[in-house]
């Protein structure tokens, strides 16, 4: 049972008059010109300034100069066997935008090179037709790539160098395959070199022969900084068709994320590269006997990385973390692991590994493996982790790490590791200031102490009672979907008021009710039931004391 305390102070009612000034949208003083490009109906002899007077070729676009605020639109349903090369720059307020118009599928262009700062590319497909050479090259600052598809190449999908402030949002990147299954060569989804302030959000990357994301392959002294990857899906699996020298059924890929830092001479004085990876689902890098120690997350060298809310499964190794070249300082929290040969492989006397509030679910052969030395284990910290049907590993010595059984979770067999209402993992964890929320964004703790594992238990029904003169005001929230045939029932213990207990048949959409005519200074226990076919399916109880005092401190508890 969980307890909530409400301190309510009523000191009269004051009306405060205030004025609100709302800023109106600022007009785009640059204005800018919109240009149209149609392979089907355009001509390079046209002005390009209307859909009926459109240009025809990408070459025409490349030959023109564009000013801040300009927009270039390619007609949907059209494709160009040409490369788009942009070196004009916009401004922070007035970027140059390349997008699409009309109906149908997104326009298709063969390749894209960006050398212009403050440019936006959206609603376009870049298809490199299985050719070599990077499909999208970014060599400019503050570029946005969003709502795009980048596909079908024999080199990298997006190669970004010296591209500070790059935003990659809602982009699908797939099928970048070099070499063959027996002669695997790098073709990455996204490569970041000499870059600061990179954000990758809502991306899906799959079927690349290198890494979904890699930084920094040049091993430059200008290490990647402030790299954020969030709300993404990185995966691999059997190919559904032949692709260059790759055959149907083969599984490409080295890692979902791979990090590198400066070379042998420079890394001791180089800054520590920083990464934040949150809400990532990654899977598919299974043992194939061609890549040794194939890991989803291959975190190595002089980095500082925080993983929050990641899910990793169906792979040989979840995390491969190395202690060489300055040590990979890695924090993992609110993570879920399952169906892995090894959950974490720690190499070369790895130090400073932190694992908080994570769930190691079913199908993990080895929770933690050390290789090349375990001298750094004493610097590790493991707290509030749950291990399904297994004792915590020897490195997780704190008592807040717990063995779990299937009934501790909503559906362990289906890998839903939300906590059941009767879970033994409730309220037995240690307080960790750095883990203020769970992987669903719910605040920690919900009860008297932190729960153990990736999820904090949140009641499906939460009832709140507020006292007034001979009255209890009830409000409630529901964290599930009830059938429309469900009804609410209110039952209370205490002197009878205007509404005798029980009060039944309240509509499913009801979220508040007032009990009136009650006895002041008497503690009432009020229970709310969601009823279905005459039986309660959700229930919650509060205790409330009505009062006529303007200042009072009633206790409302669960």
C-alpha positions as CSV (number, residue, x, y, z in Angstrom):
1,X,0.0,0.0,0.0
2,X,1.2,3.5,-0.9
3,X,0.6,6.6,1.2
4,X,0.0,10.2,0.0
5,X,-0.1,13.2,2.2
6,X,-2.0,16.3,1.1
7,X,-1.5,19.6,3.1
8,X,-4.4,22.0,2.2
9,X,-4.6,25.6,3.3
10,X,-7.7,27.7,2.7
11,X,-7.2,31.3,3.6
12,X,-10.0,33.0,1.8
13,X,-10.4,33.8,-1.9
14,X,-8.5,36.6,-3.6
15,X,-9.1,37.8,-7.1
16,X,-6.0,39.1,-8.7
17,X,-6.4,41.1,-11.9
18,X,-3.6,40.9,-14.3
19,X,-3.0,41.7,-18.0
20,X,-1.3,39.4,-20.4
21,X,0.7,40.7,-23.3
22,X,1.1,38.1,-26.1
23,X,3.7,38.6,-28.7
24,X,2.4,38.5,-32.2
25,X,4.2,36.3,-34.8
26,X,7.1,38.2,-36.4
27,X,6.8,38.7,-40.1
28,X,9.6,37.3,-42.3
29,X,11.1,40.5,-43.3
30,X,13.4,38.8,-45.8
31,X,10.4,37.4,-47.6
32,X,12.4,35.2,-50.0
33,X,11.5,33.8,-53.3
34,X,9.9,30.3,-53.9
35,X,11.2,28.3,-56.8
36,X,9.6,25.2,-58.3
37,X,11.2,22.2,-60.1
38,X,9.3,19.7,-62.1
39,X,10.9,16.9,-64.1
40,X,7.6,16.2,-65.8
41,X,6.4,19.6,-66.8
42,X,9.2,22.1,-66.2
43,X,11.8,23.8,-68.5
44,X,15.1,25.3,-67.5
45,X,14.1,28.3,-69.7
46,X,11.3,29.1,-67.3
47,X,11.5,31.6,-64.4
48,X,11.0,28.8,-61.9
49,X,8.8,31.1,-59.7
50,X,5.5,29.3,-60.1
51,X,4.3,25.7,-60.4
52,X,3.2,26.4,-64.0
53,X,6.6,28.0,-64.9
54,X,8.9,25.5,-63.1
55,X,12.4,24.6,-63.8
56,X,13.1,21.1,-64.9
57,X,16.6,19.9,-63.8
58,X,18.6,19.7,-60.6
59,X,21.5,21.1,-62.7
60,X,19.5,24.3,-63.1
61,X,19.1,24.5,-59.3
62,X,22.8,24.0,-58.9
63,X,23.6,26.8,-61.3
64,X,21.4,29.4,-59.5
65,X,22.3,31.4,-56.4
66,X,19.8,31.6,-53.5
67,X,19.4,34.2,-50.8
68,X,18.3,33.9,-47.2
69,X,14.6,33.1,-47.0
70,X,14.4,31.5,-50.4
71,X,12.6,28.2,-50.9
72,X,13.2,25.6,-53.6
73,X,10.4,23.0,-54.1
74,X,10.7,19.7,-56.1
75,X,7.5,18.2,-57.4
76,X,6.3,15.1,-55.7
77,X,6.1,12.0,-57.9
78,X,9.2,13.1,-59.8
79,X,12.7,11.7,-59.7
80,X,16.0,13.1,-60.9
81,X,19.1,11.0,-61.8
82,X,21.2,14.0,-60.7
83,X,23.2,15.2,-57.7
84,X,22.0,18.3,-55.8
85,X,24.9,20.5,-54.6
86,X,24.1,23.5,-52.4
87,X,26.7,26.1,-51.3
88,X,24.5,29.1,-50.6
89,X,23.9,30.0,-47.0
90,X,20.8,31.3,-45.2
91,X,20.7,32.9,-41.8
92,X,19.4,31.7,-38.4
93,X,16.2,33.7,-38.9
94,X,15.9,33.1,-42.7
95,X,17.3,29.8,-43.7
96,X,17.2,28.5,-47.3
97,X,14.8,25.7,-47.6
98,X,14.6,22.7,-50.0
99,X,11.3,20.8,-49.9
100,X,8.5,19.4,-52.0
101,X,5.2,20.4,-53.5
102,X,2.2,18.6,-55.1
103,X,0.8,15.2,-54.3
104,X,2.2,11.7,-54.5
105,X,5.5,10.2,-53.2
106,X,8.4,12.3,-52.1
107,X,10.6,13.6,-55.0
108,X,13.8,11.5,-55.5
109,X,17.3,12.9,-56.0
110,X,20.4,10.7,-56.5
111,X,22.8,12.5,-54.1
112,X,23.0,15.6,-51.9
113,X,26.0,17.7,-51.0
114,X,25.6,20.6,-48.6
115,X,28.2,23.4,-48.2
116,X,25.7,26.2,-47.2
117,X,25.1,27.2,-43.6
118,X,21.6,27.6,-42.2
119,X,19.9,25.4,-44.8
120,X,16.9,23.1,-44.4
121,X,16.2,19.9,-46.4
122,X,12.9,18.2,-45.9
123,X,10.3,15.9,-47.6
124,X,12.8,14.6,-50.1
125,X,14.2,11.1,-50.8
126,X,17.9,10.7,-51.6
127,X,18.4,7.4,-53.4
128,X,22.0,6.6,-54.4
129,X,21.1,3.6,-56.6
130,X,23.6,1.3,-54.8
131,X,26.6,3.4,-55.9
132,X,29.7,4.2,-53.9
133,X,30.4,7.6,-52.4
134,X,28.5,9.2,-49.5
135,X,24.9,9.7,-50.3
136,X,24.5,12.9,-48.2
137,X,27.5,15.0,-47.4
138,X,27.2,17.9,-44.9
139,X,30.1,20.3,-44.7
140,X,28.2,23.3,-43.3
141,X,27.0,24.7,-40.0
142,X,23.4,24.7,-38.6
143,X,21.9,22.4,-41.3
144,X,18.5,20.7,-40.8
145,X,17.6,17.3,-42.4
146,X,14.1,16.3,-41.5
147,X,11.3,14.1,-42.8
148,X,13.6,12.5,-45.3
149,X,14.5,9.1,-46.6
150,X,18.2,8.3,-47.4
151,X,18.8,4.9,-49.0
152,X,20.6,2.5,-51.2
153,X,24.3,3.2,-51.3
154,X,27.7,1.5,-51.0
155,X,29.3,4.1,-48.7
156,X,27.9,6.2,-45.9
157,X,24.3,7.3,-45.7
158,X,25.0,10.7,-44.1
159,X,28.6,11.9,-43.7
160,X,28.8,15.1,-41.6
161,X,32.2,16.8,-41.0
162,X,32.7,20.2,-39.4
163,X,28.9,20.5,-39.3
164,X,28.2,22.0,-35.9
165,X,24.5,22.4,-35.0
166,X,23.4,19.7,-37.4
167,X,19.8,18.5,-36.7
168,X,18.7,15.1,-38.2
169,X,15.0,14.7,-37.4
170,X,12.5,12.0,-38.5
171,X,14.9,10.5,-41.1
172,X,14.8,6.9,-42.4
173,X,18.2,5.7,-43.4
174,X,18.6,2.2,-44.9
175,X,20.6,-0.2,-47.1
176,X,24.1,1.1,-47.1
177,X,26.2,-2.0,-47.8
178,X,29.9,-2.2,-48.8
179,X,31.9,-5.4,-49.4
180,X,30.1,-8.6,-48.7
181,X,29.1,-10.9,-45.9
182,X,32.5,-12.7,-46.0
183,X,34.4,-9.5,-46.7
184,X,32.6,-6.9,-44.6
185,X,33.5,-3.3,-45.1
186,X,32.3,-0.1,-43.5
187,X,29.3,1.7,-44.9
188,X,27.7,3.6,-42.0
189,X,24.2,5.1,-41.5
190,X,25.5,8.4,-40.0
191,X,29.1,9.4,-39.6
192,X,30.1,12.5,-37.4
193,X,33.5,14.1,-37.6
194,X,34.8,17.3,-36.0
195,X,31.3,18.1,-34.9
196,X,29.6,19.8,-31.9
197,X,25.9,20.1,-31.1
198,X,24.7,17.3,-33.3
199,X,21.1,16.1,-32.6
200,X,19.6,12.9,-34.1
201,X,15.9,12.6,-33.2
202,X,13.2,10.2,-34.4
203,X,15.5,8.4,-36.7
204,X,15.3,4.8,-38.0
205,X,18.5,3.3,-39.4
206,X,18.7,-0.3,-40.6
207,X,20.7,-2.6,-42.8
208,X,24.1,-0.9,-43.0
209,X,27.3,-2.9,-43.2
210,X,29.2,-0.6,-40.8
211,X,27.6,1.2,-37.8
212,X,24.2,2.9,-37.6
213,X,26.1,5.8,-36.0
214,X,29.8,6.4,-35.7
215,X,31.9,9.2,-34.3
216,X,34.7,10.1,-35.0
217,X,36.4,8.0,-37.7
218,X,39.0,10.6,-38.5
219,X,40.3,10.4,-34.9
220,X,40.6,14.2,-35.0
221,X,41.8,16.2,-32.0
222,X,38.5,18.1,-32.4
223,X,36.4,15.4,-30.7
224,X,32.6,15.2,-31.0
225,X,30.9,17.2,-28.3
226,X,27.3,17.5,-27.2
227,X,26.0,14.7,-29.3
228,X,22.3,13.9,-28.6
229,X,20.6,10.8,-30.0
230,X,17.0,10.3,-28.9
231,X,13.7,8.5,-29.8
232,X,15.4,6.4,-32.4
233,X,15.3,2.8,-33.7
234,X,18.5,1.2,-34.8
235,X,18.4,-2.4,-36.1
236,X,19.5,-5.0,-38.4
237,X,18.3,-8.4,-39.6
238,X,18.3,-10.8,-42.6
239,X,18.3,-9.0,-46.0
240,X,15.1,-9.5,-47.9
241,X,16.8,-9.2,-51.3
242,X,20.3,-9.3,-52.8
243,X,22.2,-6.0,-52.7
244,X,25.4,-5.6,-54.7
245,X,27.6,-8.4,-53.3
246,X,25.3,-9.1,-50.3
247,X,22.9,-12.0,-50.5
248,X,19.3,-12.4,-49.3
249,X,19.2,-13.7,-45.8
250,X,22.5,-12.3,-44.7
251,X,22.7,-10.0,-41.7
252,X,24.9,-6.9,-42.1
253,X,26.3,-4.5,-39.5
254,X,28.9,-4.1,-36.9
255,X,27.3,-1.9,-34.2
256,X,24.4,0.4,-33.6
257,X,26.7,3.0,-32.1
258,X,30.5,3.0,-32.2
259,X,32.8,5.7,-30.8
260,X,36.4,6.7,-31.4
261,X,38.7,9.5,-30.2
262,X,41.9,11.2,-31.2
263,X,44.9,9.1,-32.3
264,X,47.8,7.8,-30.2
265,X,49.7,11.1,-30.0
266,X,46.7,13.4,-29.3
267,X,44.2,11.6,-27.1
268,X,45.8,12.3,-23.7
269,X,45.3,16.1,-24.2
270,X,42.1,15.9,-26.2
271,X,38.8,16.8,-24.6
272,X,36.5,14.0,-23.5
273,X,33.8,13.5,-26.1
274,X,30.2,13.7,-24.7
275,X,27.2,11.7,-25.8
276,X,23.6,11.5,-24.5
277,X,21.6,8.6,-25.8
278,X,18.0,8.2,-24.7
279,X,14.9,6.3,-25.6
280,X,16.6,4.2,-28.2
281,X,15.5,0.7,-29.3
282,X,18.3,-1.3,-30.8
283,X,18.5,-5.0,-31.8
284,X,19.6,-7.5,-34.3
285,X,23.4,-7.7,-34.0
286,X,23.6,-11.4,-33.5
287,X,26.7,-13.6,-33.4
288,X,27.6,-14.3,-37.0
289,X,31.2,-15.8,-36.7
290,X,32.6,-13.1,-38.9
291,X,32.7,-10.1,-36.6
292,X,34.1,-11.0,-33.2
293,X,32.4,-9.6,-30.1
294,X,29.6,-8.0,-32.1
295,X,27.9,-5.5,-29.9
296,X,25.0,-3.2,-30.2
297,X,26.7,-0.3,-28.3
298,X,30.5,-0.3,-28.8
299,X,31.6,2.5,-26.5
300,X,35.3,3.0,-26.3
301,X,38.1,5.4,-25.5
302,X,37.9,8.9,-24.0
303,X,34.2,9.6,-23.9
304,X,31.5,10.5,-21.4
305,X,28.2,8.8,-22.4
306,X,24.8,8.6,-20.7
307,X,22.3,6.0,-21.8
308,X,18.8,6.7,-20.5
309,X,15.7,4.6,-21.4
310,X,17.4,2.4,-24.0
311,X,16.1,-1.1,-24.9
312,X,18.6,-3.6,-26.3
313,X,17.8,-7.1,-27.3
314,X,18.4,-10.0,-29.8
315,X,22.1,-9.5,-30.1
316,X,25.5,-11.1,-29.1
317,X,26.5,-8.2,-26.7
318,X,24.3,-5.4,-25.4
319,X,27.1,-3.0,-24.4
320,X,30.8,-3.5,-25.1
321,X,32.7,-0.9,-23.1
322,X,36.5,-0.4,-23.1
323,X,38.9,1.1,-20.6
324,X,41.7,2.0,-23.1
325,X,42.7,5.4,-24.4
326,X,41.3,7.4,-21.5
327,X,38.5,5.1,-20.5
328,X,34.9,5.1,-21.7
329,X,32.9,6.6,-18.8
330,X,29.4,5.2,-19.3
331,X,26.2,5.6,-17.3
332,X,23.3,3.3,-18.1
333,X,19.9,4.0,-16.4
334,X,16.3,3.1,-17.0
335,X,17.5,0.5,-19.5
336,X,15.9,-2.9,-20.5
337,X,18.0,-5.8,-21.6
338,X,16.8,-9.2,-22.9
339,X,17.7,-12.0,-25.3
340,X,21.5,-11.4,-25.3
341,X,24.5,-13.7,-25.1
342,X,26.1,-11.0,-22.9
343,X,24.4,-8.1,-21.3
344,X,27.6,-6.0,-20.7
345,X,31.2,-6.8,-21.8
346,X,33.7,-4.7,-19.9
347,X,37.2,-4.7,-21.2
348,X,40.7,-3.5,-20.3
349,X,40.2,-2.6,-16.6
350,X,37.2,-0.5,-17.4
351,X,36.5,2.2,-14.7
352,X,33.5,4.3,-13.8
353,X,30.7,2.1,-15.1
354,X,27.4,3.2,-13.6
355,X,24.2,1.2,-13.9
356,X,21.1,2.5,-12.3
357,X,17.5,1.4,-12.3
358,X,17.7,-1.1,-15.2
359,X,16.0,-4.4,-15.8
360,X,17.9,-7.4,-17.1
361,X,15.1,-9.5,-18.4
362,X,14.8,-13.0,-19.8
363,X,17.2,-14.8,-22.2
364,X,20.5,-13.3,-21.1
365,X,23.2,-16.0,-21.0
366,X,25.9,-13.8,-19.1
367,X,24.9,-10.6,-17.3
368,X,28.5,-9.2,-17.1
369,X,31.7,-10.4,-18.7
370,X,35.1,-8.9,-18.1
371,X,38.0,-9.2,-20.5
372,X,41.5,-7.9,-20.6
373,X,41.5,-7.1,-16.9
374,X,38.9,-6.3,-14.2
375,X,41.0,-3.8,-12.2
376,X,38.5,-1.0,-12.5
377,X,35.5,-2.9,-11.0
378,X,36.0,-1.2,-7.7
379,X,35.0,2.1,-9.2
380,X,31.7,0.8,-10.6
381,X,28.3,1.6,-9.1
382,X,25.3,-0.5,-9.5
383,X,22.0,0.5,-7.8
384,X,18.3,-0.5,-8.1
385,X,18.8,-3.0,-10.9
386,X,16.4,-6.0,-11.3
387,X,17.6,-9.4,-12.6
388,X,14.9,-11.8,-13.8
389,X,15.4,-15.3,-12.5
390,X,19.1,-14.6,-11.7
391,X,21.1,-13.4,-8.7
392,X,22.8,-10.0,-9.3
393,X,26.2,-10.2,-10.9
394,X,29.2,-10.1,-8.5
395,X,29.9,-6.5,-9.5
396,X,26.4,-5.4,-8.3
397,X,27.1,-5.7,-4.6
398,X,24.7,-3.1,-3.2
399,X,21.6,-4.6,-1.6
400,X,19.3,-2.4,-3.8
401,X,20.1,-4.8,-6.7
402,X,17.4,-7.5,-6.6
403,X,16.6,-10.9,-8.1
404,X,13.1,-10.8,-9.7
405,X,10.6,-13.4,-10.8
406,X,8.1,-13.2,-13.6
407,X,5.2,-12.3,-11.4
408,X,7.1,-9.1,-10.5
409,X,6.3,-7.8,-14.0
410,X,3.2,-7.2,-16.1
411,X,4.2,-9.7,-18.8
412,X,7.8,-10.9,-18.4
413,X,7.2,-13.6,-21.2
414,X,6.3,-10.8,-23.6
415,X,9.1,-8.6,-22.3
416,X,6.8,-6.0,-20.8
417,X,8.8,-5.2,-17.7
418,X,6.4,-2.7,-16.1
419,X,6.0,-3.6,-12.5
420,X,2.9,-5.5,-11.3
421,X,0.9,-4.1,-8.5
422,X,2.1,-6.9,-6.2
423,X,5.7,-6.8,-7.3
424,X,8.4,-7.3,-4.7
425,X,10.4,-4.6,-6.4
426,X,8.2,-1.8,-5.1
427,X,9.6,0.7,-2.6
428,X,12.8,-1.2,-2.0
429,X,15.3,0.8,-4.0
430,X,17.8,3.5,-3.0
431,X,17.3,7.2,-3.7
432,X,19.3,8.3,-6.7
433,X,19.1,12.1,-7.4
434,X,20.4,11.5,-11.0
435,X,17.5,9.3,-11.8
436,X,14.5,11.5,-11.1
437,X,12.2,9.8,-13.6
438,X,11.7,6.3,-15.0
439,X,11.8,5.4,-18.7
440,X,8.1,6.4,-19.1
441,X,8.8,9.8,-17.6
442,X,7.1,9.1,-14.3
443,X,8.7,10.8,-11.3
444,X,10.7,8.7,-8.8
445,X,9.7,7.8,-6.3
446,X,5.9,7.2,-6.6
447,X,5.8,5.5,-3.2
448,X,7.8,5.7,0.0
449,X,11.1,4.7,-1.8
450,X,12.4,4.2,-5.3
451,X,11.2,1.0,-7.1
452,X,13.8,-1.3,-8.5
453,X,14.2,-1.7,-12.3
454,X,13.5,0.5,-15.3
455,X,9.9,1.3,-14.4
456,X,8.4,3.0,-11.4
457,X,5.0,1.5,-10.5
458,X,2.2,3.9,-11.2
459,X,-1.3,3.0,-10.2
460,X,-3.8,2.6,-13.1
461,X,-6.3,4.5,-10.9
462,X,-5.4,7.5,-8.7
463,X,-8.0,9.0,-6.5
464,X,-7.6,12.4,-4.8
465,X,-9.9,13.7,-2.1
466,X,-10.1,17.4,-1.0
467,X,-12.0,18.4,2.1
468,X,-14.5,21.3,2.5
469,X,-17.4,22.2,4.9
470,X,-19.4,19.0,5.2
471,X,-18.1,18.0,1.8
472,X,-15.4,15.9,0.2
473,X,-14.5,16.7,-3.4
474,X,-13.3,13.6,-5.3
475,X,-11.2,13.7,-8.5
476,X,-9.5,10.8,-10.2
477,X,-7.2,10.0,-13.1
478,X,-7.0,6.7,-15.1
479,X,-3.8,5.4,-16.7
480,X,-5.5,2.8,-18.8
481,X,-8.4,2.4,-21.2
482,X,-11.7,1.3,-19.7
483,X,-14.5,-0.3,-21.8
484,X,-17.4,2.1,-22.5
485,X,-19.6,-0.3,-20.6
486,X,-17.7,0.2,-17.4
487,X,-19.2,2.3,-14.6
488,X,-17.9,3.9,-11.4
489,X,-19.0,3.1,-7.9
490,X,-18.2,5.2,-4.8
491,X,-18.3,3.5,-1.3
492,X,-17.5,5.4,1.9
493,X,-17.3,4.5,5.6
494,X,-18.6,7.1,8.0
495,X,-21.8,8.9,9.0
496,X,-24.2,9.0,6.1
497,X,-24.4,12.2,4.0
498,X,-26.7,13.4,1.3
499,X,-25.7,10.5,-0.9
500,X,-26.0,7.1,0.8
501,X,-23.2,4.7,0.2
502,X,-22.7,3.0,-2.3
503,X,-23.2,5.4,-5.1
504,X,-23.3,3.3,-8.3
505,X,-23.7,3.6,-12.0
506,X,-21.6,6.7,-12.7
507,X,-20.7,6.9,-16.4
508,X,-17.2,5.7,-17.5
509,X,-16.2,9.2,-18.5
510,X,-16.8,10.7,-15.1
511,X,-13.7,12.0,-13.3
512,X,-15.1,13.9,-10.4
513,X,-17.8,13.8,-7.7
514,X,-18.8,15.7,-4.6
515,X,-20.0,14.0,-1.4
516,X,-22.1,16.4,0.5
517,X,-23.9,16.6,3.9
518,X,-21.1,14.8,5.7
519,X,-20.1,15.2,9.3
520,X,-17.2,17.6,9.9
521,X,-14.1,16.5,11.8
522,X,-14.9,12.8,11.1
523,X,-12.4,10.8,9.0
524,X,-14.1,9.1,6.0
525,X,-12.6,6.2,4.1
526,X,-13.7,6.6,0.5
527,X,-13.2,3.9,-2.1
528,X,-13.6,4.3,-5.8
529,X,-14.2,1.2,-8.0
530,X,-14.3,0.8,-11.7
531,X,-17.1,-1.8,-12.2
532,X,-17.4,-4.2,-15.1
533,X,-20.0,-6.9,-15.2
534,X,-20.7,-6.3,-11.5
535,X,-17.1,-6.7,-10.4
536,X,-14.4,-4.1,-9.6
537,X,-11.5,-4.0,-12.1
538,X,-9.8,-1.0,-10.6
539,X,-9.9,0.4,-7.1
540,X,-8.4,3.1,-5.0
541,X,-9.0,4.5,-1.5
542,X,-8.4,7.8,0.2
543,X,-9.1,9.0,3.8
544,X,-10.4,12.5,4.1
545,X,-11.8,14.6,7.1
546,X,-14.3,17.3,6.2
547,X,-13.9,20.6,8.0
548,X,-15.3,24.2,8.2
549,X,-12.1,25.8,9.2
550,X,-10.4,28.2,6.8
551,X,-7.0,27.0,7.8
552,X,-6.5,23.3,8.4
553,X,-4.0,20.5,7.8
554,X,-6.1,17.4,7.1
555,X,-4.3,14.1,6.3
556,X,-5.3,12.4,3.1
557,X,-3.7,9.1,2.9
558,X,-3.5,5.9,0.9
